Amino acid sequence: MKQLNLIKLMIPIQFLLFLSGCSNPISEILPTEKSSFIENSRVIVEYKDTPHLSITGSSQTNIHVVIGNCEILKPNVKSCEQDHIVHSTQTIENNYLDFLWGFHETDVPASWQIHSGTDIVIAIIDSGVDINHPSLAASIWVNDDEIPGNGIDDDANGYIDDIHGWDFVNNRAIEPGTTQYDNTGHGTHIAGTIAGDIGVNPHAKIMVLKFMEGNSGYISDAIRALQYAVNNGATLSNHSYGTYDFSQRFKSVIDNSSQNNHLLIAAAGNHGIDIDQTPFYPAAFNLDNIISVAASNENHQLAFFSNYGDTSVDILAPGTAIYSTLPNNGYGLMSGTSMAAPLVTGILSLGISASSTAAITQLKESMMTRADSNGIINSHSFLSTLTELTSGAVGMCNSFTF
């Protein structure tokens, strides 16, 4: 239930040779025209003598030539792959259900009696977030090591004035008072489910990492956003997007993030297919620090649009007619595995708040084993298990299938 779409990336060998001596920070890319990035072709080049990526593109060269050039440049080139495009995983929803029905379905109100959450930092790697929304403004992460508006990278993290995060599409800081960070509402809707006045964890802080313009974006920008999240202290990251194209580089970066105890929650996709057979990434990466989320409906069943998979999907959560925040002080309904994933993200943040010593594997297994008979997450049972784990009273069981 993980989906990513690849885009062809092409550059002449002379340009590759130029890049081989590149030492630009990862925050600096060699971009194609962003206004038409869907049509452009890009390639990710990783060199052995620098930890940073080089991303470039052209519409003139065949992709096979690019890969061939990478081979020629060995041993200087460590890896070279196409830079894929990912797409958001929401569907259009016109029907109306009760406000926040998913909270009641997953027993969130009861779990608040165990723990109401802390100011855990959660990265939303998506289309951006309306940081001025009245329900979200107090829940936006603040980089205390950066001085707003002075044009200096005060914390030396490679990003100037990144007070609330970074816009990897336009290569600019997410700064106080700025508007139009989310032109689709997708990321803002996700943020409202996780945190803020109507979120699962009202105390959580949202790190805004924009990598999609419209409903799609490059996998290289998703990689850089994840690296930013890990390097700047996010414990969880929500990934309500995907592609059916495999990226080894993306998988490696996710795997490496587990060394920082970073946990990813990923939407399984909306094509109603078995992603064990047709993997959707990043949800279908077989990694311990990914939780793959399918969508359930109001009848406690798998939603008709949701991808599924016995091994590639870990949990279900409500994903139809989900009420949450929208840009320009709005609220509204959306459906999709994009909407199911942030509910799980919020619940996991409550779990970490209740049991800060729990390992990633304990969090994941506790969540899965305490799901209901249909595989739908139960927040109260999950938190109860974690509090018992803290006292050493509960062992781990096998995960479910459905």
C-alpha positions in Angstrom: 0.0 0.0 0.0 2.8 2.3 -0.9 2.9 4.1 -4.1 5.6 6.3 -5.7 5.8 7.3 -9.4 9.1 7.7 -11.1 10.1 10.4 -13.5 12.8 10.1 -16.1 16.0 12.1 -15.4 18.5 12.9 -18.0 21.7 14.8 -18.1 24.7 14.8 -20.5 28.0 13.2 -19.4 29.7 16.6 -19.3 27.3 17.7 -16.6 27.8 14.6 -14.6 31.5 15.2 -14.7 30.9 18.7 -13.4 28.8 17.3 -10.6 31.4 14.9 -9.5 33.3 17.6 -7.7 30.1 19.1 -6.2 30.1 19.8 -2.4 26.8 21.7 -2.2 24.8 21.0 0.9 21.8 18.7 0.5 19.5 21.7 0.8 20.8 23.0 -2.5 19.7 21.2 -5.7 20.2 21.8 -9.4 16.5 22.1 -10.3 14.5 21.7 -13.4 11.7 24.2 -14.2 9.4 23.6 -11.1 6.4 25.1 -12.9 6.4 22.0 -15.2 8.2 19.5 -13.1 5.8 16.7 -14.0 7.1 16.7 -17.5 10.8 17.2 -16.7 13.3 14.3 -16.2 15.6 14.2 -13.2 18.2 11.9 -11.8 19.6 11.4 -8.3 23.4 11.0 -8.2 25.2 10.0 -5.0 29.0 10.3 -4.9 31.4 8.4 -2.7 33.4 11.5 -1.7 30.5 13.5 -0.3 27.5 12.7 1.8 25.2 14.9 -0.2 23.0 14.2 -3.2 23.1 15.9 -6.5 19.8 16.2 -8.4 19.6 17.5 -11.9 17.5 17.1 -15.0 17.0 17.7 -18.7 14.5 16.9 -21.4 17.2 16.1 -24.0 18.9 12.9 -23.0 17.6 9.3 -22.9 17.5 7.8 -19.4 19.5 4.9 -20.5 22.3 7.3 -21.5 22.2 8.8 -18.0 22.5 5.4 -16.3 25.3 4.5 -18.7 27.1 7.7 -17.8 26.9 6.8 -14.1 28.6 3.5 -15.0 31.4 5.4 -16.8 32.0 7.7 -13.8 32.6 4.8 -11.4 34.3 4.6 -8.9 33.3 8.2 -8.1 29.6 7.5 -8.3 28.1 5.5 -5.5 24.6 5.3 -6.8 22.5 6.7 -9.7 18.8 6.3 -10.1 15.7 7.9 -11.6 14.1 10.6 -9.5 10.5 9.4 -9.2 7.3 11.4 -8.6 5.0 10.5 -5.7 1.3 11.3 -5.5 -0.9 12.1 -2.5 -3.4 9.5 -1.4 -6.7 11.2 -0.8 -9.9 10.8 -2.7 -12.7 13.3 -3.3 -15.5 13.1 -0.8 -18.8 14.8 -1.0 -20.8 12.7 1.6 -21.0 13.9 5.1 -20.7 11.8 8.3 -20.5 12.9 12.0 -17.6 15.1 12.9 -14.6 13.1 14.0 -16.3 9.8 13.8 -12.9 8.1 13.4 -12.0 9.2 16.9 -14.9 7.3 18.3 -14.3 4.3 16.0 -10.7 4.0 17.4 -11.5 4.8 21.0 -9.4 8.0 21.1 -11.5 9.8 23.8 -11.1 6.8 26.2 -7.3 6.8 25.5 -7.1 10.4 26.7 -7.9 9.1 30.1 -4.6 7.3 30.0 -2.6 10.0 28.4 -3.5 13.2 26.6 -0.2 13.6 24.8 2.9 15.7 25.0 4.7 18.2 22.7 6.3 15.4 20.6 7.6 16.7 17.2 5.9 15.2 14.2 7.0 15.9 10.6 4.3 16.2 8.0 6.0 15.5 4.7 3.4 16.6 2.3 1.9 19.6 0.3 2.6 22.0 3.1 0.4 23.2 6.0 -1.5 26.5 6.6 0.5 27.6 9.6 -1.9 30.5 10.3 -5.0 28.3 10.7 -6.5 29.2 14.1 -6.8 25.5 15.0 -3.2 24.8 14.1 -1.1 28.0 14.8 -0.3 27.1 18.4 0.8 23.6 17.3 3.3 24.5 14.7 6.9 23.4 15.6 9.4 26.2 16.3 13.1 25.8 15.6 14.4 27.5 18.7 18.0 27.4 17.4 17.2 29.7 14.5 16.6 33.5 14.7 13.7 34.5 12.4 14.4 36.7 9.4 18.1 37.4 9.9 19.2 35.6 6.7 21.7 33.5 8.7 21.8 29.7 9.2 22.1 30.2 13.0 21.9 26.5 13.8 24.2 25.4 10.9 21.8 22.8 9.7 22.1 23.9 6.1 18.8 25.8 6.0 18.4 29.6 6.6 15.6 30.9 8.7 13.8 27.5 8.9 11.7 28.5 11.8 8.8 26.1 11.1 10.4 23.8 8.5 11.3 23.9 4.9 9.6 24.1 1.5 11.6 21.7 -0.7 9.6 22.6 -3.8 10.5 26.2 -3.8 13.7 25.9 -1.7 12.6 28.4 0.9 12.0 28.5 4.6 8.7 28.0 6.3 8.6 31.3 8.3 6.1 33.0 10.6 3.3 34.9 9.0 3.8 33.6 5.5 0.8 32.2 3.7 0.1 29.9 0.7 2.3 27.0 1.8 -0.5 24.5 1.0 -2.3 25.0 -2.3 -4.3 21.8 -2.1 -5.4 21.5 1.5 -4.0 18.0 1.7 -1.2 18.6 4.2 -3.4 21.0 6.3 -6.1 18.4 6.5 -3.6 15.8 7.7 -2.2 18.3 10.3 -5.6 18.9 11.8 -6.1 15.2 12.4 -2.8 14.8 14.2 -2.6 18.0 16.3 -4.3 21.3 17.1 -7.7 22.0 18.5 -9.4 19.0 16.9 -6.4 16.6 16.6 -5.7 13.3 18.4 -2.7 14.9 20.2 -3.5 18.6 20.9 -0.1 19.0 22.4 2.0 17.7 19.5 4.1 20.1 17.4 3.9 19.9 13.6 7.2 20.3 11.6 6.1 21.5 8.2 8.0 19.9 5.3 6.6 20.7 1.9 7.7 18.5 -1.0 4.6 18.3 -3.2 3.1 21.0 -5.4 -0.4 20.1 -6.2 -0.8 16.4 -5.6 2.6 15.1 -6.6 6.3 15.7 -6.0 9.8 14.2 -6.5 11.1 11.3 -4.5 14.4 13.2 -4.0 12.5 16.0 -2.3 10.8 13.5 -0.1 14.2 12.0 0.8 15.6 15.4 1.7 12.5 16.2 3.8 12.8 13.0 5.7 16.5 13.7 6.4 15.6 17.1 7.6 13.0 15.7 9.9 15.4 13.2 11.5 18.3 15.6 11.8 16.1 18.3 13.4 14.4 16.1 16.1 11.2 14.8 14.7 10.2 11.5 16.4 7.4 10.6 13.9 6.8 11.5 10.2 3.5 11.2 8.3 3.7 10.1 4.6 0.3 10.3 2.9 1.6 9.7 -0.6 3.3 7.0 -2.6 4.4 5.4 -5.8 4.5 2.0 -7.4 8.1 2.7 -8.5 10.9 1.3 -6.3 13.7 3.5 -5.1 16.6 1.9 -3.3 17.9 5.3 -2.2 14.6 6.1 -0.5 14.5 2.7 1.2 18.0 3.2 2.5 17.3 6.6 4.0 14.2 5.3 5.7 16.1 2.3 7.1 18.9 4.6 8.3 16.4 6.8 10.1 15.7 3.9 12.5 19.1 4.5 14.1 17.5 7.7 15.4 14.4 5.8 16.6 12.4 7.6 13.9 9.1 6.0 13.0 7.3 6.5 9.6 3.6 6.2 9.1 2.7 5.6 5.5 -0.6 5.5 3.5 -1.2 2.3 1.7 -2.7 3.8 -1.4 -6.2 4.1 -3.0 -6.4 1.8 -6.0 -8.1 -1.2 -4.2 -5.3 -3.6 -5.0 -3.1 -6.1 -3.1 0.2 -4.3 -2.5 1.9 -7.6 -1.6 1.6 -8.3 -5.3 2.0 -4.7 -6.6 4.0 -2.9 -3.9 3.2 0.8 -3.2 6.1 2.7 -1.6 7.1 3.8 1.0 4.3 1.8 2.7 5.4 -1.5 1.2 9.1 -1.2 2.1 9.7 -4.2 4.5 11.3 -2.1 7.3 10.7 -2.3 11.0 10.3 1.5 11.3 7.4 1.8 8.8 3.8 1.4 9.7 1.6 0.9 6.7 -2.0 2.1 7.0 -5.0 1.0 5.0 -8.4 2.8 5.3 -11.6 1.5 6.9 -15.1 2.7 6.5 -18.0 3.5 8.8 -19.1 -0.2 8.6 -15.8 -1.3 10.2 -14.6 -2.8 6.9 -11.8 -2.1 4.4 -12.8 1.0 2.4 -13.6 0.1 -1.2 -10.8 2.3 -2.6 -8.1 1.2 -0.1 -5.1 -0.9 -1.0 -4.5 -4.0 1.2 -2.0 -6.7 1.8 -1.4 -9.5 4.4 2.2 -8.6 4.9 2.5 -5.1 3.4 -0.3 -3.5 5.5 0.1 -3.3 9.3 -3.1 -1.6 10.5 -6.4 -0.1 9.4 -7.8 3.2 10.4 -10.9 5.3 9.5 -10.3 7.0 6.1 -13.8 7.9 4.7 -15.4 11.3 5.2 -12.8 12.5 7.7 -13.4 16.0 9.1 -10.4 18.2 9.6 -8.8 21.6 8.9 -8.4 23.2 5.5 -6.5 26.3 4.4 -7.9 29.8 5.0 -9.5 29.0 8.3 -11.6 26.2 6.8 -12.8 22.8 7.8 -14.0 20.0 5.6 -14.2 16.3 4.6 -11.7 14.2 2.8 -11.4 10.5 2.2 -8.4 8.2 1.4 -5.6 6.3 3.1 -4.1 9.8 3.3 -6.6 10.5 6.0 -6.2 7.1 7.7 -2.5 7.5 8.2 -2.5 10.7 10.3 -5.0 9.2 12.7 -2.5 6.4 13.3 0.3 9.0 13.6 -1.6 10.9 16.3 -2.4 7.7 18.2 1.2 6.7 18.1 2.2 10.0 19.4 0.0 9.4 22.4 1.6 6.0 22.9 5.1 7.5 22.8 4.0 10.2 25.3 2.6 7.4 27.6 5.7 5.2 27.3 8.7 7.1 26.2 11.0 4.1 26.7 9.2 1.8 24.3 11.2 0.7 21.3 10.0 1.1 17.8 9.3 -2.6 17.5 7.3 -2.6 20.7 5.2 0.3 19.5 4.5 -1.3 16.2 3.7 -4.8 17.6 1.6 -3.4 20.5 -0.5 -1.4 18.0 -1.0 -4.3 15.7 -1.8 -6.9 18.4 -4.3 -4.7 20.1 -6.2 -3.9 16.9 -9.8 -5.1 16.8 -10.9 -8.3 14.9 -11.0 -6.4 11.6 -7.5 -5.0 12.0 -8.6 -1.5 12.9 -6.5 0.4 15.4 -7.8 0.8 18.9 -6.2 3.7 20.7 -7.3 2.8 24.2 -6.1 -0.8 24.0 -2.8 0.3 22.5 -2.1 2.8 25.3 -3.1 0.3 27.9 -0.7 -2.2 26.5 2.1 0.3 26.5 1.6 1.2 30.1 1.7 -2.5 31.0 4.8 -2.9 28.9 6.5 -0.1 31.0 5.9 -2.2 34.1 7.1 -5.3 32.3 3.7 -7.1 32.5 3.1 -7.8 28.8 4.9 -9.8 26.2 4.7 -9.5 22.4 2.4 -11.5 20.2 2.3 -12.3 16.6 0.9 -9.7 14.1 -2.5 -10.2 12.5 -3.4 -10.7 8.9 -6.7 -10.0 7.2 
